[in-house]
Amino acid sequence: MRQRPKSASLNSKLPSGSSGETSNQENVVKEKNVVEIAKRSSYVIFTLFVLVIYGSWSVYRYQFENLPAPLTLEHVGKRGFSEHEAMKHVEALTRLGPHPVGSDALESALKYVAEAAEKIKKTAHWEVDVEVDLFHAHSGTNNLVGGLFKGKTLLYSDLNHIVLRIMPKYASEAGERAILVSSHIDTVFAGEGAGDCSSCVSVMLELARGVSHWAHGFKNAVIFLFNTGEEEGLNGAHSFITQHPWSDTIRIAIDLEAMGIGGISSIFQAGPHPWAVENFAMVAKYPSAQIFSQDLFTSGAIKSATDFQVYKEVAGLSGLDFAFVDNTAVYHTKNDNLKLLKLKPGSLQHLGENMLAFLLHAGVSSSLPENKASESEIEASQDKAIYFDILGTYMITFRQRLANMLYNSVILQSLMLWSMSVLMGGYSAAISLVLSCLSLILMWIFSISFSSIVAVILPFISSSPVPFVSSPWLVIGLFGAPAFLGAFTGQHIGFRILESYLARTMPERRRNLSASLQASLAKLDAERWVFKSGLVQWLVLLMVGNYYKFGASYLALAWLATPAFAYGLLEATLSPTRLPKPLKTVTMLIGMSVPFLLTSGMIIRLSATIIGTSVRFVRNPGANPDLMASLIVAIFIAAIVCLTLVYLLSYIHISGMKLPIIVTTTSLLLISLLAVWGGVVQPFSEDTARAVNVVHVVDATGINDREPVSYISLFSTTPGNLNKEADQIGEGFVCGRDKHIDFITFAVNYSCWSDKNSGTGWLKSDVPAILVEKDAKGGNRETQISIDTRVSTRWSLGINTNEIEDFQLTDTESFEVLITLGEKIGVDGWHTIQFAGGKKAPTKFTLLLFWHTQATSESVRNERFLLKLRTDVDRLTPPTEDVLQKLPPWCSLFGKSTSPHTLAFLSSLPVSI
């Protein structure tokens, strides 16, 4: 016999008028159901974490590590791009070693590129005209005002470039409209430049070979500029764009760069006109572009500059800026070499095929931008392009006008929905919203605090405050684990506060439920409010991004709209009497699919880039606390955790995974700290080296004509002391902050120094001379100064703008005015002139100074120098050579436009002349 359900039996015994008791029995059933579902399986949380980790890594691998196979000339024929052919050029250029401006090696590199260009000319299609121009820039003044160049005047002289123009032979009108493809041949003195930028030059030579067999059908010319002087302040691009006759024909400019070595070459700047990026998206075979990188670059967060700035700022051109950024820690060091480039086969093929497809498309186009437009004009017209790629396979572009409509629509709808929700829920809903936002704030505070504490600890347990440089994965344990633990702790505290409030303010219709059921309902309501706080977070970010017109605001849209859609579809209800249920797993899966697809690969790549830049984080050694770089990485990792895991964290609070998560993250952190403390993981390696400078300094800045003082200085742009390195080198080095060195373009507050044999390797006749020729004192004081840089054609001069209102610089021998009179901008009371030139560059100058008419205040007059001069010589003196031979293998010389060479002379002129 089948037994009736107990509930039916119970109901049959109740009188028909006992409605209250019937309601109680229904509530008992509901209570059992709710109690059973008020918990979430630990296996669900574990599965979600596995999907997030594995899925994110898979997206990164597919988007940034999936390189095409390198092709040979036999595979591609005359018209295709071959990485094998391009690598031959890389090998030839890197065999020359470092080739900075003014070196014999650079002349050899120019000769090689010129011969390769002549070969392309000889083998071109018979209906294609190929012109090779060996362009010499006698001198020029580069007055860039943005980014790194504020308060500076960049001078150059005796620069040589190779310019290759390809156009149809029987369509001369094509020469009136040209597409510029540009990169630089020169390198810094510290590395052979396989990545920066022999790889770019080699890609251009192979592109030119292919284009020379296609161009007979073009409507536009293609100009390939192989310039020099880029590493000294973008001088090559400036000299071409301001002096070469072909520069007036250029309609769009493409710059190829490298901030690392190999991997995917991505667009990290585009515009201002959207034509180039929109057409690239149409034809690129392996599109890779992120406007998020452009936002970072233009904000100044990345302290760097490329030739693209010259093309935009000086020439008013639009176009594209590409860069290799893999392994960015090797940038401008000895490890920017051929060996590491060969570890990334397919890198050049990826860039080459994308560029060839774009050039073939642009070459036959009749719609190249004709009018030069500034960035402000494009932004005012709302024609700025928003662009990003999906998995390196598809590329999306749309205009700012459409973005404004889309963002404003989503923002307004979101605000309306939140307003209606709060109005319908009344006072309780408003307080719940505030408390859910409190959980958000606590999440950020605890996450940043936990990870920052680790950053503070690191200098005390490691030989370096950045022990993760050679092992980037270590950041997961050092900062990721505490950031996640902190985010969960903060959000859980907010969850408990919210749960307590909801339990106390339970609606009247639920008051007749049992205490355990009310507690379960409070937890479920709190879970939903915490989930929705993530929507608030991304809504605020979308509003901010939309207001400031950040290109990457589409990311906030994805992180807001997709989870909101999933929640509205699967979780939301209009019935106030319906009891809440735990959030569905499918809600998380649907809500996170699009955001993680768009951002996970980019986040991993950006994290690797930020970690790599730690080796050159310090611009003025000793000026910042050693922990600053680690602190920035820690805060960045915490921000990523809070931004991307806010929704997932809300699923944990009613699960049984709380204790396992605490144990796992704590264990991972402790293991990572022990690995650092025990030296299991070394901060640097031979392939990922610490950036240092070894400079033989001859200081002649004495006021009373004392004898020059010379010493060997060892300093680093990588955070941390140099005790370990100094001990291994020996040579009597003493480390500390006692010797302040003013290199004009930057200052050294912490270094190691030794005067052992420092009197050898230089002559007194090498010391630059600054002499006062005339000084007409009075109401309009003018002073004429003669400057002789002796053996140096690379120097930096600081002019005290608190005393000097204007100045004029002239080449003494040719009487050419190099810097004309006009308003000069100073930074911290100084205007800096940076000069770089070839072997025939002038070394004698006349400087005419015009003083301020009003007396300078006494506080400003505490600055004792009127002029400060540093001259650089690319010469290894015997003591410097001894130090370099003993330099630990985990160290590498580091070069940039502002850093001195291995021999530097310091001179000055006092205010009281």
N, C-alpha and C positions, 0 to 999 in steps of 0.2 A: 504494500500500500504506500502511495506517495504521500509524504508528510507536507503539510502546508507550511509556508514561511512563518516564522515566529512573529514577525510584524503583523501579518494578516490575522493570526490568532489573537494577538493582543488587541488589535483594533476591533475585532468582533465582540470582545467582552466589554468594550466601552459603551456607555450610554450615548445615544444619539446627540444629546445636548452638550456633551463634554468636549467642546471645541478647544478649550485651552489645553486639556490633556492630549488631544490629538495633535495639536501644534507642537507640544513638548516631545511627543514621540517622533514626529517628523524631524525635529531638531536633533534628536538623538542619532537618527540615521545620518543626517548631514554632518553631525559632529564626528561620527566614525569615519566618514569619507574624507573630511577635511584633515583630521588627525593623520590619516594614512598618507595624504598627499602634501602635507605641510613640510615634508623633507625631500631633499633632492639627493639622488644617488651619487656617491663619490665617483663611481665609474663614469657618470655623465660628465662631471667636471674634468676628470682625467682625460677623457676622450676629447673634450673641447680644447684642452691645453695641447694635446698632441696634434690636433688639427691646426691650431694656430701656429705652433712652432714649425711643424713639418711643411704646412702650406706656405708660410712666409718664406722659408728657405727655398722651397721649390720655385716660388714666384721670382725670388732674387736670381736663382741660378738660370732660370729660363730667360729672364729679362736682361741680365747683365753678363752672364757667363756663356751664353749660347752663341758662340762665334762661328762664322762660316768657315768652310774649309779653304785653306790657302790654295790658290790656283797658279798653275804655271803658264808660260807664254803659249805653250802648245794647246792648252785648254781654252784660252780666251782669244787667241789670234791677235791680229793687229789692232782691233777695235775695242778689246776688252781690258779689264784691269787685272794685273797679276801681282799677287803679294810677293812671289818669288823674285820677280824683277825689281820690285820696290826694295826688298831686303838687300839686294846687291848694292843699292845706293846707300842704305843705312850702314852697311858694313864698310863701305869705302869712306864715308864721312867720319865714322867713329874711330877708324884706324888712325885718324889724324890727331886723336886726343882732344883735350879741351881747345876750343878755338874762339877765344873772346876777341872783341874789337881791338885792333892794333897788333895782333899777333901774326906770326908767319903762318901758323896753322890755318888761320882764317883766309889768308890769301890762297893757300892750297885748296881750301874748301870751295872758294869762289871759282877757282880755276876748274875744279872738277864739275861743278854745277854748269859752268859755261860750256864745257866740252859736251856734257850730257844734253844741253839745250841745242847745241849745234848738230848733234846726232839726230835729234828729233826733227830738226829742220830739214835735214837731208833725206830722212825716211818718210816724210809726210806725204799725204795724198797729193797728186799732181795739181789738183784744183784748189789746194789749200795754201794760203800764204802764211808762213811762219817767220816772224821777225825776232831777232835776238838783240837786245840793247844792253850794253854794259854801261850802266848808269852810275856816274860819279857825282856825289853831292859834296860840293866844296865846303859849305857851312850852312848852318841854320839855327833858328831859335824856336824851341818848342814850348809854348806857353799854355799847356793844359792846366785847367783850373779844378777839375773834379778829382775825386778819389784820393790817391796817394800824392797828388802833385800840387796840392794847395800850398801856397807860399814858396813855390820853387820855380826856377827858370832852368830849362834843360837846353844845353848847348851841345852842338855836335859839329864835327869837321872831318873831312877826308873819309867819307863813307862810300862804299862801293856796293852796288846791287846788280842782280841779274833780272832783267825784265823780258818776258817772253809773251809775244802777242800772236794769237792764232785767229785767223779769219778767212772767209772764202775769198779766193783770188779774184773772182770776177764780180764781186758785190762790194765795191768800195764803201758804200753807204753803211755797211755793217761796222766799219771802224768808228762811226760816230756814236755808237752805243756799245758799251763793253761791260762784261762781268769780271770783276776782280777776284782772284784767288790768291791769298797772301799767307806767307809764313816767313820765319827768320832762320838764317843759316848760323848766325853766331850763337855761342854758348857762354855760360859763365866760366870763370877760370877753374872752378872746382870739379867739373865733370865733363865727360865726353859728349853728353847730350844726345844719347840714343833716343830718348823719348822727347826731350825738349831741346831742339825740335827737328832732329835729323829724320825722325819718323814722318813728320809733316812734310818736310822738303822732299823726301823720297816718294811719298804719296802724290805730291804735286807733279814731280817729274814723270811718274807713271801715268797720271791723269793726262798730262800734256801729250804724251805719246799716243794715248788712245784718242783724245780729242782731235789730234792732227789728222786722223783718218775719218773723222765725222764732219768736220767743220765746213766742208764744201756746200752743205745744205743749210748753214746757219744764217740767221738774220742779224746776229750780234757777235761781236768779237769776244774772245776770252783772253784775259791778261793774267799771266802768272807772275807774281812778284816774289822773288827770292831776296829778301832784304837782310841787312845787317844793322846792328845798333839797337835791336829790340830789347836786349837784356840791360841796356844802359838807360832806358827810359822811353821806349817806343820811338826812337829817333829815326829808324829806317822807314817806317810807315809814314812818319811826318815829312821826311825829306821827299819821298816819292809824291805824296798827295799835294804838296805845296810847290814842287819844282818841276816835276816831269810833265812834258807836254801831253802825254796820254791820259793824265789824271782827270782832265776835263770831260773825257768821254765815258767815264765810269758811271753806271746806274745803280749797281748793287755790289756789295763787298762781302766776300767770304773769308774769314780768318780761321786758320788751323793752328791750334795750340796744344800744349800738354802741361798738365799740372801733376803728372805722375808718369807712368810708363805702361803702355799697352792697354788691352781691354777694349771695351766699347768706347767709341768716340761720340760724345753726345753734344747736342746743341744746348748750351747753357746761357746764351744770349741771342736775342733775335729782335728785328725791328729797326727803327721805329715803325716803318711801313710794313704792313703784314704780308706783302706779296711774296717775299722770299720763303718765309716759313710755311705759308699756305701751299705754295707750289711744291716745296720739298715734301710736305706731308702727302701730296698726291702721287709722287713718283718714287720715293725712297723705298728700297727693297727691305732694309732693316732699320726702320725709323727709331731713333732714340733722342728724345727731347723732353725737357722738364722746365716749365716756366718757374717752378719753385727755385731752381738754381739761379735763374735770372733775378728773382726777388732777393735772394741772399747776396748775390754778387753786387747788385746795384745799391743795396742797403749799406755796404761797407763792412759787413760781417766777415767777408773774405778779403783779406788785405792783399790784393793783387790787382794787376791791370794787364790788358792785352792790346794789341794793335787795333782791335775793334773800337776801342775808345777813341782813337785818333780818327778813324773813318766816320764815326758818328759825330764827334764833337767838333772836329776841324772841318771835315768835308761835308757834313750833313747827309751822309750816305746811310742807307738801310741795308740790312743783310743778315748774315748768320755767323755765329761764333761757336766753333767746335773745340772740344778739348778731351784729351785722354786724362783720366783721373785715377785709374787703378794704381795701387801702391804709391800713394802720394807722399809717403815718408821719404822716398828716394829723390824727390824733387830738388834739383840744383846741388846734388851731392855726387860722390864718386860712384854710387850705385845706379845712377841713371846711365846704364851701360847696355851693351848688346846682349849680354848673357840673360839679363832679366827680361828684355824685350822678347827674346826667343822663347821664353816660357809661356807666352800668350799668342800662340799661332792663330791667325785669323783676324788679329787686330787691324792690320793694315788693309786686309781684304774687306772688312766691314766698312771702314771709312771710304775706301776707294770705290766700292760699288755704289754706295749711297751718293757720293759726290759725282760720279760719272753719270748716273741716272739724272741727277739734278741739272748738271751742266748741259746734257743733251736736250733736256726739256727747255731750260732757259735759253739755250743758244738759238732755238728756232722760234722763240716766243716774240710776239710783236707788242706785248703788253708790259714790258719792263717799266718800273716807275720812272717817270720823266722828271717830276719835280722833287727837289730835295726838301724834305720836311723834318722839322725838329721833333724831338720826343714830346715836348709839351703840346705842339700842334696836333700830333696824332692822338694824344690822350684827350685833348679838348674835343676832337671830333669823334671820340669813342670808337676809333678804328684800330686800336691796339689789339693785337692777336693774343688770345689765350691758347696755349698749346700744351699737350702732353701725349706721351705714348702709352699704349697698353701692351705690356709684355714684350716690348720691342718688336711688335708685329703690326700693330695698327697705330695710327696717329690721329688725334682729334685736334681740330683747331676751330675756334669761333671768335667773333669779335667782342670787344668790351661792351658794345651796345646790347648785344644779346645777353651777355653775362649779367649786365645790370638789370635787365628785365627779369631774368630767371631768378637771380638772387633776391631782388626786391619782392617778387611774387612769393617765394618760399618764406622769406622773413615775415611778410605781412600775414600769410596764412598761419604761420607758427604762432605769432603773437595773438592772433584771433583765437586759435584753438586753446592756447594757454589761458587767455582771458576768460573764455567761456567755461573752461574747466574749473577755474578758481571761483567764478561767479556761481556756477551750479553747486560746487562743493562748499561754498561759504567760507566762514572763518577758519574752520578746520582744514580745508584744502589749502588756504593761503599759508597757514602755519606749516603744514606738511611740505609745501613747496620750499619755504624758507629753510626748514630743517634738512631737506634733501640737498639743497645748495650748500648747507653747512657741511654735510658729508663730503661734498665735492671739495670744499676748501680744506677740510682736514686731510683728505686724501693727498692733495698737493703739498700741504705743509709737512706731513709725515714722510712722504716719499722723498722730497727734496732734502729733508733733514737727515734721514737715515743714510742716503747715498753720500751726502756732503760730509757726514761724520767719517765715513771711510776715506774720503779724499783727504781729510785732515790727518788721519792716522798714517797714511801711506809714507810720508817723508820720514817717519820715525822707525819704520820697520823695513824700509827698502833703501838701497843705495841711490835710487832715483825716485823722485815724486811722480814720475810717469812710467811705472814698471810694465805697462801694457803695450808699449809701442811696437815691439817685435812680435807680440802675441796678442793681437786685437781681441781674440775670443775671451781673453781673461777679463775683459770689461763686463761680460755677462755675470760672472761671479762677484767681481768687486763692486760693481755699481748696479747691475740689473737686479741681482737678488735682493739687496737692501732696498732698492727703489720699489720693487714689487711688494716686499714685506711691509714697507712703510705705507704704500698706497692702500694695501688691503687693511692694515691696522687703522689708518685714518678713516677709511670709508666704513669699516666695521663699527668704529666708535660712533660715527654719525648714524649708522643703521640702528644701533642700540638706542640712541637718543630718540630717533624717529619712532622706533618700535614702542618705546615707553610712552611717548606722547599719544600715539594712536591707540594704545591700550587704555589710556586714561580717558580718552575722548571718543570712546566707541559709540557709534550711533545708537539711538534709542531702540531701534528695531533689533539690535543684536545684544541688548543688555540681558535678555532672558536666556542667553546661551551660557553654557558652563564656562568656568574660568579657563580651562585648558583650551577650549575651542576659541575663546576670545583672544587668548595669547597667540594661537596659530593664525588667526585672521590678522592680527596686528603685524605678525612677521611677514605674511604674504603681502599686505598693503605696503609695508615698509620696503620690501623687495622691489615692488613696482615703482615706488617713488624714487628709490635710489637709481634704478634703471633709467627713469625719465630725467634724472639729474644730468645724465650724460647728454641727453638731447639739449638741455639748457646750455651745457658747456659749449657744444658745437654751434648752437644758435648764436651765442655771444661772439664766438670766433668768426662766424659768417658775417655778422653785422659789422664787426671791426674791419675784417678784410674787405667787405664791400664798401665801407666808408673810405678807406685809404686806397682802394682800387688795387689791392694785391692780386697779382695774377694767379697765385695758388689758392685763391678762395674757393675754387671748385672742389678742393679737398674737403673743406669744411662742409660744403654742400653734400658731398657723398656721405660723410660721416653723420650728417644730420638726417638727410632724406631717406636713405635706405633703412636704417634701424627704425625710424619713425613709421615708414611704410609697413615694415614687418610687424611692428607692435600694433599699429592700427588695424592691420588685417587679421592678426591672430589672437590678440590679447584684449583690445579695447572693447568696452561694452557701454551701451547707453542706459542699461537698467541699473538703477541705484540699489535694487534689492538683491542683485546677484552677488553671491559670495565670491571673493577672489580665489584664484587658483595659482599654483606656482607657474612662473614663466616657462613657456614651452622651449624645449631645446631647438626646435626648428625655427623659432623666432630668432635665436642667436645665429643660427647657420645662415638664414636668409639675410638678416640685418648686417652681418659682418662680411658677406661674400664680396660685394662690390668695393667697400672701403679697403679691405685687405688686398684685393687684387690691384687696386690703384696705388697703394702706399707702401706695402710691406717691403717690396724690393728696393724702392727708393730710400726708405728709412735705413735699411741695412747698408746700402751704399754710402749714404750720407754719414752714417756712424763711422764707417771705415775711413772716410775722408777726414772727418774731424779728429779721429784718433791719430791718423797719419800726420796731420798738421801740428801735432804736439811737439814734434822735433824742431820746429821753427817758430814756436809760439812767442818767444821772448824777443821783442824788437829792441829793447834797451836792457841788456843783461844786468841783472841785479836790481832793476827798478820795481819789479812786482814780486810778491811772495811766491816761493817755489811751488806752493800747492795750487796756484791759480789755474793752471792748465787742467789738472785733475779735477778741480772743483767745477770748471766749465763742462768737462765731459760728464761728471756726475749729475749736474743739473740737467744737462741735455738728455741723458738716459732716463732720469726721473720724469722729465716732461713727456718723453715718448711713451713711457709706461702709463702715465696718467691720461694721456690723450687717447691712446689706442686700446687700453684694457679697461676703461671705465665701465663699459657695458658687461664685459665678462666677469669683472669683480663682483658685480651685483648678484650674480648667480651663486656665489660661494657661501653667502651668509647663512642660508638655511640648509646647507649640505654638511656632510661629515668630513669635508676635506680641509677644514680650518686648521686642525692640528697637523696633519701631514704637510700642508703648505708651509706652516711655520717651521717645522723641522727641516723640510727640504731646502728652503731658501737660506735658513741659518747655517745648515751644513755646507751648502755650496759657497756661502760667503766665507766660512771658516777655512774651508779647504783652499780657496783662492788666496786668502790672507797668509796661510801657512806656506803655500807655494812661493809667494813673494818673499816672505820673511826668511824662508830657508834657502832662497837662491835657486830653487828648482827651475823657475822661469826667470831668465835674464831680461832686463829691460831693453837691451839693444843687442844686435848681432852684426856680423860682418855685412849681411845683405840689407839690414835695416839699421843704419848707423846713427849715432848721435851727431848732430850738426855742431861743428866747432870752427873757430877761426884761429889761425896761428899767424900773428903779424909781428914783423920786426918794426918797432916803432922808433922813429927818431924825432924827439920832441924838442923843437926850437921855439917854443912859445914864451920863453922867458922875457920879462920886461926889460931887464938891464943887460941885454946883449951877452948873457952868459953862454957858456958852451952848450951845444945840444946834448940832451940826455937820451940815451938809447937803451932799449930793453926789448925782450921778446914777450909778447902778450898772448896769453891763451884764454879765450872766452868762448861762450856757447850761447846759441839761441834756443837751446833745449833747457827746460827748467832743471834745477838741481846744482849742487856744488861740483867742483872739478877735482876733489881731493884724490879720488881713485885714479883718475887719468894723470894727474900731476905726479903721483907716486910712481906710476909705471914709467913715465917719461924720464923722471929724474931731472938732471940739468939744473938743479938748484931752484926749482919753481916754488914760489910762495903764493898762497891763495888767500883772498880776502877782499874787503871793501875799502882798503886803504888807498888804492890807486885809482882815482877817477880819470877816465880817458874820454875826452870830447872829440869824437870823430866827425863832427860837424853835422852829418846826416843822422847820427844817433849817438848815444852816450853809453859807456860801459861803467857800471857801478860795482860789478863783481867780476873778478878775473883772477888769473894766476900770472905771475910775471917772474922773469929771470934776467939778470944782466950778464950772464956768463957769455963771454966772447961777443957781446953785443956791439962792440966797437968795430967789428970787421964786416966786410961786405958792402960798405957804403962809404962815400966820400963827402967832405964838407961842401964840395961843389955841387952835390946832388940836392942840397937843402934849398927849398924855394926861397925866393927873395921878395919881400914886400917893402917898397921904399916910397917915401913921401917926396914927390917932385915939386909940388906947389901947394900952398895952403893960404888962400885968400880969406882971412878972418874978417868978420864984420856982421852986418845985418843979414846978408845973404851969403853965408859962408860956402865956399867951394874948395874942394881939396882934390888934387890930382895924384893918383897913386900909380906906380909902375909895379907890375907883378911878373915875375919870371918863374915859371914852374919847372925850369931846368930839364930834367930827363923824363918828365911825366906828361902824358897827353890824356890823363884821366885824373880829374881833381874836383874838389868840392870847396866852395867858398861861402862862408856865412857873413852876411852884412847886417849890422845892428840897426834895425829899423826904428828903434827908440831914439837914435841919434840922426840917422840918415833918412831923409824924406824921399829922395830919388837918386838914381845913378845911371851911368852910361858906361858900357864896356866896349873897348875898341881893340882890334888886332893891331898891335904896335907897328908891325912890319908892312902890312898891306893897307893900313888905315881904314879897314872895313869895320863899320859899326855893327857889332854883334848883338848888343842889347841897347835898344833905344830908350829915350826918356819916356816916362809914362807912369801911371799908378802901379806901385809895387805892393803886393800883399805880403804881410809878415805873419809868421806863426810863432807865438811865444817870444815876440820881439826880434825875430830873425827871418831874413829872406835868404834862401839858399840857391846858389848857382851850381848845377852839376854839369861838368864838361866831360865829354868822351869823344875821342877821335882816333883816326888812324895814324900811321907813322909820319905822315906829312902834315899833321895838324899843328897849328901854331902853339908856341910856348911862352910868348911874350905879349903882355896885354897892358892897356892903359885904362884905369878905372877912374872915372870922374864922379865925385861924390857931392851931393847937394844936401846940406844939413838942414834940420828943422830950424825954423826961425825963432821959435819959442824955446826958452831954456828947459832942459830936461830935468825932471824932478830928481831930488837927491836919492830917492829909493831906487829909481831906475839906473842912476849913475853908479850904483854898486857893481854893475856889470863892467868889468875892466877892459873888455876887448871891443874894438870897433870892427875889426875884420878877423876872421878865423879861417885858415886855409889848411886843407889836407891834400897832399898829392900822393897818388898811388903808382907804384912801379911793379910790374909783373916780373919780379926777379927773386930768385931764391938765394938768400945770403947763407954763408956756411952755418951759422947757429940755427937759422930757421930750418935748413935742410936736415940738421941733426935731430931737431925736434920732430919733424915730419916722419923721419925714419923710425922713430921710437913711438910714434902715435899709436895707441891701441887699435886693433883691427875693428873694434866696435865704434870707432870715431871716423868722421869724414869732414873734410873742409866743406864749407857752405858758402855759396856765392849768391849775391843779388846786386841790384843796381846801386844800393847805398853802402854796401860793405866794402872795406878796403881790400887791396890785394895783399900779397905776403910781405911787401915792404911799403911802409907808409911814413911820410914826413909831415909833421905838424908845425905850422908857423902862425904868427898872429901879428896884429897891429893894435896897440893900446888906444883907448879913447883919448887919452891925454897926449896927443901928438904935438 
